[in-house]
Amino acid sequence: MAEVEETLKRIQTHKGVIGTIVVNAEGIPIRTTLDNSTTVQYAGLLHQLTMKARSTVRDLDPQNDLTFLRIRPKKHEIMVAPDKEYLLIVIQNPSE
Amino acid sequence: MSTTRAKPKKPTLKVTPSSRVMNVSTSGVLRVNHSSTYARSINASVSRKSFSLAADSKILDKSSVQTPKHTVQVFDENGKDVTPQPLYQPDPAAVMSKHSKIFASDTSGGTMSDFYSTAYQTTTNASFAGPFTRSVFGSSTVSRGSQSTMESMNEEIEDPSSKRDISISLSDVQVRREEVKELIKEEMLDDVVDRYLIESETLWLLHMPAVSVSVDSEEAESVKERNNLYMELCKNRMGNDKYVERSMQTFNGAPKTKEVQSEAITMVDAATTATTWDMYDSFRSAGLGEAALSPDTDKASVPEIVSNHRLDPTRAPERTMSVISTTSIASASSSRIEIEPFVVPSEDEPDPELVLQSEKFQQDLFVMERIILENIYQPKLAAYRQLPTLEDPDSVPKVVPTVVSRREESSLDEESTLTPALERLWSFSCELTSGHNVSSMAWNKRNPDLLAVGYGQFDFKDQKSGLICCWSLKNPTWPERVFTCESGVTTLDFSASNASQLAVGMHDGSIATYNVESREKTPVIDSSDCAHKHTSPVWQVRWIDHERGASGEDKGETLISVSADGRISKWFLRKGLDCIDLMKLKRTRNEKDKKQVGDKEKKSEALISRQAPGLCFDFHPTDSNIYIAGTEEGHIHKCSCSYNEQFLETYIAHKGPLYRITWSPFCSDVFLSCSSDWTIQLWRQDLFTPVLGFTSTQSAVYDVMWSPKWATVFGAVNEGRVEIWDLGASIQHFHHALVPLPSLDPTIVSLASPGVKLTSLLFATETDCILVGDSDGQVSIYQLKNLTVGEGTQVAALEDIIGSTLASQL
């Protein structure tokens, strides 16, 4: 448990990381470094996108599954680690 | 058998008037007696039964009176009694049985016997008044649901096989029944069972007599007469005194409106898309058994098919979400969607924390961190791996997965006249390690991205607790594993055969091995219990692979260590770590040397220590029997594993303690040594004076290492600088000048940050990078740039150099 907290803290202090969000399956934020409205927005939208992505991956091959999702908009990069029970979202600006 | 019969159990009787029952019973008895096909016991039982019945007749009477209406007993296919229970159930005089439901025993013995001969598959016994008297193939008796007792008859009736072991008493029957049943099951397999199918008696369930009669029947006349009479009666009714009209008033109760309110029936629409994976999941889970029979009230129930409307982000903060979970019933294709509303919000409190603790989450965090760091360090890592890096601030730098040799790249992009330089890529450091002195580094033999770094002070003063960190290239900001040790770590080495085993030597003389795969913080094994452990700091450990066992021991890798107490020991595992001494480094006499110790030795044999502290050693790359060791006196001894008393050779040149000695990986009889006398010496095995010596600054050289790629290149680190020497380059120039030996300059020099001393050096095996550790706990990675080494065989080049040097010396 302490390790998890430490790792989370370290991630948040890495260069260029704008925010870290952990939401559970219902969309309730467990840990977040952004404000609530942004968090909820990210969580909801990314959840849907993740479902779609996972559905796509599994449609192609049902034995496959989605492990990681990276979206690279112009301004920064969104990285999502999905799971049945939670969503781990990190927003980073790598060229900062 | 018979005694229990006497217990007053309600016989299962139909609800006929008692007299009739009596009649029946007696008749039944008579019948039985006439039958001769049965065992005496049966007869006896029957008779007894009838006796009991007779005895109980009074009770019977009462009971029969009490339940006049219960005429029919209905059984379903399995013989269970599904008769509607009467609303009034008289108190049983003595009812014991619980098996009352199933069977109705027949009062008539005759029926019993007949039942024997019949095989009833179904036990639908309906009893009624009539057919008792003629019930040879009797059916039925009435048993009150709650009161009927199992009589032997009934059970035997049920028995499909024609076994004759019938216990007489009721209770016994009960018990026996099971036994009998079991017996049947076992023996039934072998027995030939006779089955007699006999038509049962007609069971009347409803009888509605006809209202009309045919003209031809004999009753027609009487019916007609009656009709006529009736018609006359109706006619007469009008004015007759016999018939009076009378009216009545009924009381109507006052109506009252009553309202009932029920909970609103909520309807929820649920939809799912039958995607390929959806069906796959259903099939797989159905095949595995009842995967999700009942949804747990716990939130984390497994939703197999998740409705698309599962998560509504706008309502997320509220606790009114309902989890839609599906259960799959036996058939794979059908799925039932159940909805569970969340009742208790307080349940949510521990659940988010559970998420954080799950294994998967930790793993995801780990991967995420690495990805973030990859984003940050991507150019550096690409340079490390010698991949081309494109700098384009607007778009993603695409890493082309082709390995371009650096020389090509350097010739294309840069001019070849650029001087070779070291470019600093990044450094491994974190706040854990700051302040610690890097004492040694080692690559993992199997995973070339894994680096183990040991932290510990060299001096005997200000000793701190030591630290071992395993770093991965993918995460330069935090080590993968951290082990703390009590005393400073002076050396470490990864095993080649067991790639996760790390041997560590420490300042207090103990040796430990760690398993870096596990997350444990303690060493796998420790030498502190060993009797022969080292008493002084262990300055070097190495895993050596012996091709052939020395003195009959098993092959494989052994751990060799050298320590300041003058012993080179070989460690092995036998009930704990134990060692034998390969060599004791004795102080050698040196005629030239005017050391005090030497003088003392001449005077007397009593010395503080006859051992010379060993500081380093290296095994021959091809012949694992030979090794060279350097001592604090500055002597290099060549030894063999076979002789542990004597040195084979001794090379004396250095004037100070030797810090590192290493064979060339290319030329098998060339080795390098560096010491605190500011010099690095290049030796050849057969010559007792060094071939070449290198000095650059006036500071002790802490570490020297051959480059694994080029035979003529080696690196050295002294206190303030890291130097890369390229013999080929230097000496080529030197050749042209034809100037004898000294003052070769290093090809590349890189200065350390002020206040920081550089302490160790390691070449990366597959890329052109070196790692430099310093006294502040940082391990910096430098890339060798533009180091053009002459073409041609490396070995040949080195030998040429040596040869030419020797020639020039002569």
Interface residues (C-beta under 8 A of the other chain):
Chain A: M1 E3 V4 T7 L8 R10 I11 H14 K15 G16 V17 V22 N24 A25 E26 G27 I28 I30 R31 N36 V40 Q41 A43 G44 L45 H47 Q48 M51 S55 R58 D59 P62 Q63 F68 R70 R72 K74 E77 M79 A81 D83 K84 E85 Y86 L88 V90 Q92 P94 S95
Chain B: T275 T276 W277 Y280 D281 K299 A300 V302 V306 N308 L311 P313 T314 A316 P317 M321 V323 D348 D351 P352 E353 V355 L356 Q357 S358 K360 F361 Q362 D364 L365 F366 V367 M368 E369 I371 I372 L373 N375 I376 Q378 P393 D394 V396 T477 W478
